[in-house]
Amino acid sequence: MLEKLKDVESRYQEISQNLMDPAVIANNEQYKSLMKEYKTLTPIVEKYQEYRKASEAQEEARELLAEGGLDRELHEMAQEQLVTSKENVERCAEELKILLLPRDPNDDKNVIVEIRGGAGGEEAALFAGSLYRMYSMYAERQGWKAEVLNANETELGGYKEISFSIEGEGAYSRLKFESGVHRVQRVPETESAGRVHTSTVTVAILPEVEEVEVDVNPGDLQIDTYRSSGAGGQHINKTESAIRITHIPTGIVVECQDERSQYKNKDKAMKILRSRLYEMKQREQDEKIASQRKSQVGTGDRSERIRTYNFPQGRLTDHRIGLTIYRLDNVMNGDLDEVIDALITYDQAEKLKSQA
């Protein structure tokens, strides 16, 4: 590990010098690429420097104690320094192991979130709206920007489906474990007898990709236009501004009707299509190495039931890691960090195990 850290520090210093080179500054693509790498390496180098300082303090304390002849006060100080520095060395070493884990290349990407009502009819659609609100509020807490790409609203204000983008630093790294089936247990607004119903909603988290990352052949696309419509006559457009794009080779269909401009709807629909094609390609690659990833949290199985939201008990349970918390109201208001941090920690621990 120490040899690898020396190489990382050497590369970090090299990039630091290059970033001051006028020729590099003038080359926008090269500068952006180096800045991205510099930003990735910074926490590793800073932690390595902290590790070295702790190691030096530990060695200094050892030498003082080995020499002997210290008065009582100095001996106690050296002993305390030895204990503290040893703890710091061990802590930094563990943190460095995590920082050196192979990074998910998508972690820095923005995301497209797709939420669809599943079993449960209108109640599932209402819960889809609750999850959209939850993720929107979480994005706001993080200082990210959320924008609706397409929505199919129901009469009661829920969503049969809704797609929206979230732009912000580390959005995919924080949200990637949200893909899967979310189950809700609560008394629906439509239920007069007060019985608890169980419904499901499917969430997909797709990394947003650039045009250069996914090559879409225009000849593979069937593009249809139609008049947009909404629940109860909302957002109805008299012009054919809504767009439906069918990717013929895969059968993927994307619709977008949220904007009044046909061009804007097409642009948003293409953004969703590229992300779905990218995710499909990734899923195929993941299946090839599935045995290696069995114990990890996983990021893409939409058919897996991942979480239950039990409203009568105020309880959230994440079934993948056995996490149960009783702060459901807070979670539904966007306070997701405890859940997300637990998922990330679990995934890191499993990756460390597989490397051991």
C-alpha positions as CSV (number, residue, x, y, z in Angstrom):
1,M,0.0,0.0,0.0
2,L,2.8,2.4,0.9
3,E,4.4,2.0,-2.6
4,K,1.1,2.8,-4.2
5,L,0.7,5.9,-2.0
6,K,4.1,7.1,-3.0
7,D,3.2,6.8,-6.7
8,V,-0.1,8.6,-6.0
9,E,1.7,11.5,-4.3
10,S,4.3,11.7,-7.1
11,R,1.5,11.9,-9.7
12,Y,-0.3,14.5,-7.6
13,Q,2.8,16.7,-7.6
14,E,3.2,16.2,-11.3
15,I,-0.3,17.3,-12.0
16,S,0.1,20.3,-9.6
17,Q,3.0,21.5,-11.7
18,N,1.2,20.9,-15.0
19,L,-1.8,22.9,-13.8
20,M,0.5,26.0,-13.6
21,D,1.8,25.5,-17.2
22,P,0.3,28.2,-19.5
23,A,0.1,25.7,-22.4
24,V,-2.1,23.4,-20.3
25,I,-4.2,26.3,-19.0
26,A,-4.8,27.3,-22.7
27,N,-5.9,23.7,-23.5
28,N,-9.4,23.6,-22.0
29,E,-9.9,19.8,-22.4
30,Q,-6.5,18.9,-21.0
31,Y,-6.9,21.4,-18.1
32,K,-10.4,20.0,-17.2
33,S,-9.1,16.4,-17.3
34,L,-6.1,17.2,-15.1
35,M,-8.3,19.1,-12.6
36,K,-10.7,16.2,-12.3
37,E,-7.7,13.8,-11.6
38,Y,-6.2,16.3,-9.2
39,K,-9.5,16.6,-7.3
40,T,-9.7,12.7,-7.1
41,L,-6.2,12.4,-5.7
42,T,-6.4,15.3,-3.2
43,P,-8.2,13.4,-0.4
44,I,-5.8,10.4,-0.8
45,V,-2.7,12.6,-0.6
46,E,-4.0,14.6,2.3
47,K,-4.8,11.4,4.2
48,Y,-1.3,10.0,3.3
49,Q,0.3,13.1,4.7
50,E,-1.7,12.7,7.9
51,Y,-0.6,9.1,8.1
52,R,3.0,10.0,7.7
53,K,2.8,12.7,10.5
54,A,1.2,10.2,12.8
55,S,3.9,7.6,12.0
56,E,6.6,10.1,12.7
57,A,5.0,11.1,16.0
58,Q,4.8,7.4,16.9
59,E,8.4,6.8,16.1
60,E,9.5,9.8,18.0
61,A,7.6,8.7,21.1
62,R,9.1,5.2,20.8
63,E,12.7,6.6,20.6
64,L,12.1,8.8,23.7
65,L,10.8,5.9,25.7
66,A,13.6,3.6,24.5
67,E,16.3,6.1,25.5
68,G,15.0,6.2,29.1
69,G,16.2,8.7,31.7
70,L,12.9,10.7,31.4
71,D,11.4,12.4,34.4
72,R,7.9,11.2,35.3
73,E,6.0,14.0,33.5
74,L,8.0,13.6,30.2
75,H,7.6,9.8,30.4
76,E,3.8,10.1,30.7
77,M,3.7,12.6,27.9
78,A,5.8,10.3,25.6
79,Q,3.6,7.3,26.6
80,E,0.4,9.3,25.8
81,Q,1.9,10.4,22.5
82,L,2.7,6.8,21.6
83,V,-0.8,5.6,22.3
84,T,-2.5,8.6,20.4
85,S,-0.2,8.3,17.4
86,K,-0.6,4.5,17.2
87,E,-4.4,5.0,17.1
88,N,-4.0,7.7,14.4
89,V,-1.8,5.5,12.3
90,E,-4.3,2.6,12.5
91,R,-7.2,4.9,11.7
92,C,-5.5,6.6,8.7
93,A,-4.4,3.2,7.4
94,E,-8.0,2.0,7.4
95,E,-9.2,5.2,5.7
96,L,-6.5,5.0,3.1
97,K,-7.6,1.4,2.2
98,I,-11.0,2.7,1.5
99,L,-9.7,5.7,-0.5
100,L,-7.6,3.4,-2.6
101,L,-10.5,1.1,-3.5
102,P,-11.2,1.2,-7.3
103,R,-13.6,4.1,-8.0
104,D,-16.8,3.7,-9.8
105,P,-16.3,5.7,-13.0
106,N,-19.8,7.0,-12.8
107,D,-19.5,8.4,-9.2
108,D,-19.0,12.0,-10.4
109,K,-21.8,11.9,-12.9
110,N,-25.2,13.6,-12.6
111,V,-28.2,11.3,-12.5
112,I,-31.5,10.6,-14.1
113,V,-34.1,9.2,-11.6
114,E,-37.1,7.3,-13.0
115,I,-39.9,6.5,-10.5
116,R,-42.8,4.2,-11.6
117,G,-45.9,3.2,-9.7
118,G,-46.0,-0.6,-9.4
119,A,-48.5,-2.8,-7.5
120,G,-51.2,-0.8,-5.7
121,G,-52.9,1.3,-8.4
122,E,-53.6,4.9,-7.3
123,E,-51.9,4.4,-3.9
124,A,-48.7,3.3,-5.7
125,A,-48.9,6.4,-7.8
126,L,-49.3,8.6,-4.7
127,F,-46.3,7.0,-3.1
128,A,-44.3,7.6,-6.4
129,G,-45.1,11.2,-5.7
130,S,-43.9,10.9,-2.1
131,L,-40.6,9.4,-3.3
132,Y,-40.2,12.2,-5.9
133,R,-40.7,14.7,-3.1
134,M,-38.2,12.9,-0.9
135,Y,-35.4,12.8,-3.5
136,S,-36.1,16.4,-4.5
137,M,-35.8,17.6,-0.9
138,Y,-32.6,15.5,-0.5
139,A,-31.2,17.1,-3.6
140,E,-32.0,20.6,-2.1
141,R,-30.2,19.7,1.1
142,Q,-27.1,18.7,-0.9
143,G,-27.2,21.9,-2.9
144,W,-28.0,19.9,-6.1
145,K,-30.4,21.0,-8.9
146,A,-33.4,18.8,-9.7
147,E,-35.4,19.2,-13.0
148,V,-38.4,17.2,-14.2
149,L,-37.9,15.6,-17.6
150,N,-41.2,13.8,-18.0
151,A,-44.2,13.2,-15.8
152,N,-47.4,11.2,-16.2
153,E,-49.7,12.5,-13.4
154,T,-52.8,10.9,-12.0
155,E,-56.1,12.6,-11.0
156,L,-55.2,12.5,-7.3
157,G,-51.8,14.1,-7.8
158,G,-49.7,11.0,-7.9
159,Y,-47.5,9.8,-10.7
160,K,-47.8,6.7,-12.9
161,E,-44.2,7.6,-13.7
162,I,-41.9,10.5,-13.4
163,S,-38.4,11.1,-14.7
164,F,-36.2,13.9,-13.4
165,S,-32.5,14.8,-13.5
166,I,-30.4,15.7,-10.5
167,E,-27.2,17.7,-11.2
168,G,-24.6,18.1,-8.5
169,E,-21.2,17.0,-7.3
170,G,-21.2,13.3,-6.4
171,A,-24.9,12.8,-7.2
172,Y,-24.5,9.3,-8.6
173,S,-22.1,8.2,-5.8
174,R,-24.7,9.1,-3.2
175,L,-27.9,7.9,-5.0
176,K,-26.7,4.8,-6.9
177,F,-28.0,2.3,-4.3
178,E,-31.6,3.6,-4.6
179,S,-32.4,1.5,-7.6
180,G,-34.9,-1.3,-7.0
181,V,-38.4,-1.9,-5.6
182,H,-39.5,0.3,-2.7
183,R,-42.5,-1.1,-0.7
184,V,-44.9,1.1,1.3
185,Q,-47.2,0.0,4.0
186,R,-49.7,2.7,5.0
187,V,-53.4,3.6,5.1
188,P,-54.1,5.1,1.6
189,E,-55.9,8.4,1.2
190,T,-58.4,6.5,-0.9
191,E,-59.1,4.0,1.9
192,S,-62.2,4.9,4.0
193,A,-62.0,1.9,6.4
194,G,-58.5,2.8,7.7
195,R,-56.9,-0.5,6.6
196,V,-53.1,-0.7,5.9
197,H,-52.4,-1.4,2.3
198,T,-49.1,-2.6,0.7
199,S,-48.0,-1.0,-2.5
200,T,-44.8,-0.9,-4.5
201,V,-42.9,1.7,-6.6
202,T,-39.9,1.0,-8.8
203,V,-36.9,3.4,-8.7
204,A,-34.1,3.5,-11.3
205,I,-31.0,5.6,-10.9
206,L,-29.2,6.1,-14.2
207,P,-25.9,8.0,-14.6
208,E,-26.3,10.9,-17.0
209,V,-24.0,10.4,-20.0
210,E,-22.6,12.6,-22.7
211,E,-23.2,12.1,-26.4
212,V,-19.7,11.0,-26.9
213,E,-20.1,8.2,-24.3
214,V,-23.0,6.5,-26.1
215,D,-23.2,6.5,-29.9
216,V,-26.8,6.6,-31.0
217,N,-27.4,6.0,-34.7
218,P,-30.2,8.3,-35.9
219,G,-31.2,5.6,-38.3
220,D,-32.1,3.4,-35.3
221,L,-34.6,5.9,-34.0
222,Q,-38.4,6.2,-34.7
223,I,-39.5,9.7,-33.6
224,D,-43.2,10.4,-33.1
225,T,-44.8,13.7,-32.1
226,Y,-48.2,14.0,-30.3
227,R,-50.1,16.5,-28.2
228,S,-49.2,16.6,-24.6
229,S,-51.8,15.9,-22.0
230,G,-52.1,15.9,-18.2
231,A,-54.4,14.8,-15.4
232,G,-57.6,16.7,-15.3
233,G,-56.7,18.7,-18.4
234,Q,-53.6,20.2,-16.9
235,H,-50.7,21.2,-19.2
236,I,-52.7,20.3,-22.3
237,N,-50.9,21.7,-25.4
238,K,-52.7,22.5,-28.6
239,T,-49.5,21.8,-30.7
240,E,-47.8,18.5,-31.1
241,S,-44.8,19.3,-28.9
242,A,-44.7,15.9,-27.0
243,I,-42.1,13.5,-28.2
244,R,-41.9,9.7,-28.3
245,I,-38.6,8.1,-29.3
246,T,-38.3,4.4,-30.0
247,H,-34.9,2.9,-30.2
248,I,-35.6,0.1,-32.7
249,P,-32.7,-2.3,-31.9
250,T,-33.5,-2.5,-28.2
251,G,-37.2,-1.6,-28.2
252,I,-36.6,1.1,-25.5
253,V,-39.3,3.8,-25.7
254,V,-38.9,7.2,-24.1
255,E,-41.6,9.9,-23.9
256,C,-41.2,13.5,-23.0
257,Q,-44.0,16.1,-22.8
258,D,-43.0,18.4,-20.0
259,E,-41.8,21.3,-22.1
260,R,-44.0,23.3,-24.6
261,S,-41.1,23.2,-27.1
262,Q,-40.8,20.1,-29.3
263,Y,-37.0,20.7,-29.5
264,K,-36.6,20.8,-25.7
265,N,-38.7,17.7,-25.3
266,K,-36.6,15.9,-27.9
267,D,-33.4,17.0,-26.1
268,K,-34.7,15.7,-22.8
269,A,-35.9,12.4,-24.3
270,M,-32.5,11.8,-25.9
271,K,-30.8,12.4,-22.6
272,I,-33.0,9.7,-21.0
273,L,-32.5,7.3,-23.9
274,R,-28.7,7.7,-23.8
275,S,-28.7,7.0,-20.0
276,R,-30.9,3.9,-20.5
277,L,-28.7,2.5,-23.2
278,Y,-25.6,3.1,-21.1
279,E,-27.2,1.4,-18.1
280,M,-28.2,-1.6,-20.3
281,K,-24.6,-1.9,-21.5
282,Q,-23.3,-1.7,-17.9
283,R,-25.8,-4.3,-16.7
284,E,-24.6,-6.7,-19.4
285,Q,-21.0,-6.2,-18.2
286,D,-22.0,-6.6,-14.5
287,E,-23.7,-9.9,-15.3
288,K,-20.4,-11.2,-16.6
289,I,-18.8,-10.5,-13.2
290,A,-21.9,-11.2,-11.1
291,S,-20.2,-13.8,-8.8
292,Q,-17.6,-11.1,-7.8
293,R,-20.4,-8.7,-6.9
294,K,-22.8,-11.0,-5.1
295,S,-22.0,-9.7,-1.6
296,Q,-22.0,-6.1,-2.6
297,V,-25.0,-3.8,-2.4
298,G,-25.4,-3.7,-6.2
299,T,-26.6,-0.7,-8.2
300,G,-29.0,-1.8,-10.9
301,D,-31.4,-4.6,-10.1
302,R,-34.8,-2.8,-10.4
303,S,-36.7,-6.1,-9.7
304,E,-35.2,-6.5,-6.2
305,R,-37.2,-5.4,-3.2
306,I,-34.7,-3.2,-1.4
307,R,-36.7,-1.2,1.2
308,T,-39.9,-1.0,3.1
309,Y,-41.5,2.2,4.4
310,N,-43.9,1.3,7.2
311,F,-46.0,4.4,8.1
312,P,-48.1,3.0,11.0
313,Q,-44.8,2.1,12.9
314,G,-42.8,5.1,11.5
315,R,-40.2,2.5,10.4
316,L,-37.9,2.2,7.4
317,T,-36.1,-1.1,6.7
318,D,-33.4,-1.6,4.1
319,H,-33.5,-5.3,3.4
320,R,-30.1,-5.5,1.7
321,I,-28.1,-4.5,4.8
322,G,-30.6,-5.2,7.6
323,L,-30.9,-1.6,8.5
324,T,-34.0,-0.5,10.5
325,I,-34.6,3.1,11.7
326,Y,-37.6,4.7,13.3
327,R,-37.3,8.2,11.7
328,L,-39.6,7.7,8.7
329,D,-41.0,11.3,8.8
330,N,-37.5,12.7,8.6
331,V,-36.5,10.4,5.8
332,M,-39.6,11.3,3.7
333,N,-38.6,15.0,4.2
334,G,-35.3,14.4,2.5
335,D,-33.1,13.4,5.5
336,L,-31.6,10.4,3.7
337,D,-27.9,10.6,4.8
338,E,-28.1,8.0,7.6
339,V,-29.5,5.4,5.1
340,I,-27.1,6.3,2.3
341,D,-24.0,6.4,4.5
342,A,-24.9,2.9,5.9
343,L,-25.2,1.6,2.3
344,I,-21.9,3.1,1.2
345,T,-20.1,1.8,4.4
346,Y,-21.5,-1.7,3.8
347,D,-20.4,-1.7,0.1
348,Q,-16.9,-0.5,1.0
349,A,-16.6,-3.2,3.7
350,E,-17.6,-5.9,1.2
351,K,-15.1,-4.6,-1.4
352,L,-12.3,-4.6,1.2
353,K,-13.2,-8.2,2.1
354,S,-13.1,-9.3,-1.5
355,Q,-9.6,-7.7,-1.8
356,A,-8.3,-9.3,1.4
